[in-house]
Structures are given as C-alpha cells and as structure tokens.
Amino acid sequence: MWNWMLGLESNRVIGLRLAKLMRGGKAAQREAQRMVSEKVLAAAKAGTGLMAGASGDKIVEQYRRKVAANAKRLSANENRAEFARAARAACPAALSVEQVRPA
C-alpha cells in the first residue's frame, strides 16, 4: 500500500537533494553526510525489523515516514532559498535573507 507513496516521495527527495548538492558549500556537505548516515541507519532498522518478524509493509511504512519528513524539510529549505532569490532579483540593493538577523 505504501510502496507507490514511497516511490513518489523518494523521487521528490532525490530531486531536492540534487539541487542542494549542486549549489555546493557547507549546507551541501552536511546534506551529503546526513544522506549517508540516514541510509546506514535505515538499513540497520529494516534488518532488525525483519529479524524481529515485522512485515514488509510495516518496514516500508516506517521508511516512507522518514522519506516524507525529508521531503518536507528539504521543501521548506528550498522555499526559503527561492524566496531569497526572488527578493534579491526584485531589489538587488536590499539585504539578503541570510544577512537579516532578528534582534
């Protein structure tokens, strides 16, 4: 049941992560490290679940929740970055979102 949702959300996460990695910098490096550590942890959890007798559907459902959370997190970051780019394009002399810090 969750397989088709996992496929759609995974595709979105892959696209968002590729966009972030192509921009480079420290954020891209952190995302790459996070991506690898998440894969190792997910594989360990899936293996443990299978050995404990969990169903394949249950394991896919748990993995899908993590993928959905990544899609939400990466989309929020992408939306903030897109807003900052649009604001700079509209008013090049204005401060960037990153330069504005709350008091």
N, C-alpha and C positions, 0 to 999 in steps of 0.2 A: 504494500500500500504506500509506503513512504519512498519507494525507490524513484518514482518519477519526480517527486519534490526534491529529493537529494540531487538528482541529475540537473534540474533547473537551477537550484541554489548553488551547486558546485560550479556550474558554468559561470554564473554571475561573480562568484568569489574569485575564480581564476582571472576573469577579465579585470576586476578591480585591483587584484594584486599585481597583475602585469603592468597596469597603468602606474601603480605606485612604484614598482621596481624600476620602470623605465625612467622615472623622474630622478632616481638616484638619491644620494645623500643619506644622512643618518636615519631618517624615517624608513627608507627603503631597506637599509641594513637591518634595522630592528624587525621589520616585517618578514624579511627572509629568515632571520633567526627564529622568529615566532612560528613561521610556517613549518620549519623543520621540526622544532620541538613538539608542535601540535601533532604532526604526523606520527612521531615516535610514541607519544602518549596515547593517541587514538588506537594505534596498532596493539599496544600493550593492553589497553582496556578491552578491546574487541577479543583478543586472545583469552584474557581472563574470563570474560563473559561467556565465551564458548565453552571453556573448560568447566565453568560452573553450571552449564546447562541452559544458558539463556538462548532464546530463539533468535534466528537470523533477523526476523522482523524487529525484535526489541533492540538488537545491536545497531541495525540501520537507523532506527528511530532516534537512538541516543546520538549517533554520529550526525544525523541530519540536524538535530538541535544545535550542535556546535557549529555546523556549517551555516545555518541560518543566523546565528549570533555573529559570525564573522561577516556575513553579508551586510547585516545591519550596521556593524561597527565601521566597516570599510565604506559603506554608502554614506554614512554621516560624515566621515572624513573627506570623502570625495565632494560632497555637497558644500562643505565649508571651503574647500580649496577652490571650487568652481565659483562660489560667491566672491572670494577674494580676487580671483582673476577678473571677474566681471566688474567689480568695484574699481580695480586699477585701470581697466580699459575705459570705463566711463569717466574717471577723473584721475589721470596719471599723476597729478601733483599730490593727491591725497595719500595719507599714510596707509600702509598695508595692514590687513587684519592682524598679522603677526607683530607689528610694531605697536599696536594699541594694547596697553595693559591696564586692567582695572586698578583703581587707586586703593 
